[in-house]
Every structure is written in structure tokens, then in C-alpha cells.
Amino acid sequence: MWPGIISGYMDLLGFTERDLIVSLHEGNTPLYQASNLEKALGLKTRIYLKFEGLNPTGSFKDRGMTVAVSRAIREGTKGIICASTGNTAASAAAYAAKAGIPAFIVIPNDQIALGKLAQALAYGGEVLAVDGSFDYALELVRSLVVEDDRLALVNSVNPDRLLGQRTGAFEIVDVLGEAPDVLSIPVGNAGNISAYWDGFKQYKAAGIIEKLPALWGFQAEGAAPLVTGKAVMDPRTRATAIRIGRPASGEKALQATRESNGFVAAVSEEEIMTAWNELARLEGIFVEPASAASWAGVRKTLTSSRDIDSVVCILTGNGLKDQQYVLEQGLHQNVVTPEELEESIDSYLRRW
Ligand SMILES: *Cc1c(COP(=O)(O)O)cnc(C)c1O
């Protein structure tokens, strides 16, 4: 049985057998080869999809949260606090529940997917909505923890979050036996892309791999401060998990992509939607819209002639979190009711 990322990578994360660990057995998520996507686009490159939506609360945030909450408990913290576009909220609330401490969660009002809010509430999180953006909410909680040492901040500015999220890179190498040529990843607050880079570099320093991947980061056009070089005061995208105008780890991420010979680029709402659709219909993987940005970026960047052997796309979160997005695509109109059918299901199927 997989014991979770701290027990699975204890030495690499600096934990010992004696440490108290708060875990929901996160990590060890599948890495699929996307042979249908390769075929549909006529690519010679091997495309792999790492489905982080299969973590305990449905996003990669759990990798960082197990480390952040375990450390907070060790240090005698009485509660945790975070700002969230949704997935951090769900993850923080779940791990706080497991640890038996409260989670205070500050969200931008009316801007988080209902499924994520439902999760945070179900796990018993104390949800506080503010009028303002995610960036404002993060500023607010950062100032609150400075004044209140009973609380630990569990946003990705917490180095323990980034430490735990390195394990996504470890797992890719453990399966492929090497780093891919390219790692493609959605970028919001820019913590995860930085964590993957640290993870690959740690494996290289330990002599486990020789080459590092190029990092390709993708932001949504309406929330692309790392592409334009300017903070976005009113970030807009339906991909709420990456609707961030002032990424806290922006500098670190830009440095990592440069060091890796990669880049950060933007994808449009339409490109995200097309990629989201393909992942579901060609590969059977249902992701939330932000997660489709990694495949959206790869499919428009890669050509069949390019000399890239392997690409791993990180699919950051589960589609069940944002069902509204499915309805917005009008897919519910494809449901055939008994009145519309005008025949038995039996005869309908026989015509097919
Ligand atoms: C948090 C999140 C992101 C963005 O990750 P950052 O570390 O903020 O760049 C992307 N997708 C999903 C589903 C997320 O939950």
C-alpha cells in the first residue's frame, strides 16, 4: 500500500520515522501515455499525462499540504490559514480535519468553483469570503500571520508546500527512469512549476538523473503577468485555479524556466476549452479547466517535425470540482429525454 509522499520519500524530504505525519496517502498518481492524442495530432513525440486530480482532495495541493500541516503540528501550531482560489481551501480543510486543528480559509467572494467550496465546507473549514481578488486575499492572510503566531500560513509561499510538491517530479522520474525532455504545467501563483524544478534538480544532485527537462509554463491569456511582465489587477479567465494577477513565486518561476531553456506563454480560453475536451474525449481524463492549460500549450507549441522525444503534461486538478464548466459548454443539451427519444431505448440502440 502506498503510504503517502512523506513516508514514500522520507529521506529526500528530511523527515524521520519518529516524526508525526499527517497524511491522506496523497501522491503516487498515474502517469498515462496519451497514445490517442499523439495519433490524433500526428505527433512523433511521446506525450504523458500526470493526473494530479486523483489525489485525496482532487488536486496536487495535497502533496504540499501533508508536509506543511505535519510540520505545523510538530511546531505546536494551533490552526492553519490560507487564501485560496479553491483547491488550497479544500486541501487545507481536509488535512486540518485529519490533524484535529481548525483551518481558516479566505476566499475571493463569488470567484471559486462551487465544488471546491463544497469540499472546504464538508471538511469543516472555516470559510471567510472577502470582496477582492485572490491576490488581495493572500496579502491579507500574510499580514494576519505576522501578527498571530498561533497560526501557520499554508499557501505556496510556505516552503514546506513547495518541498512536498517536489515529489511530483520524483514520481515522474521513478516511472520513466529519466526526466522527460519537456515538463508542461499550468501556472497561477507559480509555486508548482518552481517546486517541480527543485525536484528535478534534487534528483540530479543525488545522481539519479543526468539531464533536466525544459519547463514550459502556461498561463491563461486574461491572467498572464509572467508573459506580459506586468501585474494584472483584474485577472480574468474561466480557469479559476490560475486566475492570479500577481504570482507570489513569479520571480522564482521565471528564473527556473530560463535556467531550463524553457518559457512561460499564454493560452486562450478557446485553446483551454479545446484541450479540456480532448483530454476527456480522447483519453478519458476529466480535468478542471485550469489543468487543461498544460496540454493546450503543448498542442499548439509542438509540431510533428520537432526534435522532442517526450513531454509530460501535469493535469493539476479533477473535473468534478467544476461541473459548471461542463454545463457552460452546453454539453447538457446532448441529454436526450424520453419525450425527445420517441422510441424505446432498445430500438434507439439498434439503429446505432
Ligand atoms: C493551484 C493550482 C494551479 C496553479 O498552481 P500554482 O502553484 O499556483 O502555479 C493550477 N491548477 C490547479 C488545479 C490548481 O489547484
The ligand as an SDF file (V2000), in Angstrom:
LIG
                    3D

 15 15  0  0  0  0  0  0  0  0999 V2000
   -3.1340   25.7510   -7.5670 C   0  0  0  0  0  0  0  0  0  0  0  0
   -3.4810   25.2690   -8.9100 C   0  0  0  0  0  0  0  0  0  0  0  0
   -2.7840   25.6650  -10.0620 C   0  0  0  0  0  0  0  0  0  0  0  0
   -1.6970   26.6900  -10.0330 C   0  0  0  0  0  0  0  0  0  0  0  0
   -0.5610   26.2860   -9.3120 O   0  0  0  0  0  0  0  0  0  0  0  0
    0.4550   27.3910   -8.8010 P   0  0  0  0  0  0  0  0  0  0  0  0
    1.3830   26.6770   -7.9040 O   0  0  0  0  0  0  0  0  0  0  0  0
   -0.3660   28.4230   -8.0850 O   0  0  0  0  0  0  0  0  0  0  0  0
    1.1080   27.9630  -10.0110 O   0  0  0  0  0  0  0  0  0  0  0  0
   -3.1430   25.1100  -11.2780 C   0  0  0  0  0  0  0  0  0  0  0  0
   -4.1450   24.2170  -11.3640 N   0  0  0  0  0  0  0  0  0  0  0  0
   -4.8430   23.8250  -10.2950 C   0  0  0  0  0  0  0  0  0  0  0  0
   -5.9470   22.8540  -10.4720 C   0  0  0  0  0  0  0  0  0  0  0  0
   -4.5380   24.3240   -9.0340 C   0  0  0  0  0  0  0  0  0  0  0  0
   -5.2440   23.9270   -7.9780 O   0  0  0  0  0  0  0  0  0  0  0  0
  1  2  1  0
  2  3  1  0
  2 14  2  0
  3  4  1  0
  3 10  2  0
  4  5  1  0
  5  6  1  0
  6  7  2  0
  6  8  1  0
  6  9  1  0
 10 11  1  0
 11 12  2  0
 12 13  1  0
 12 14  1  0
 14 15  1  0
M  END
$$$$
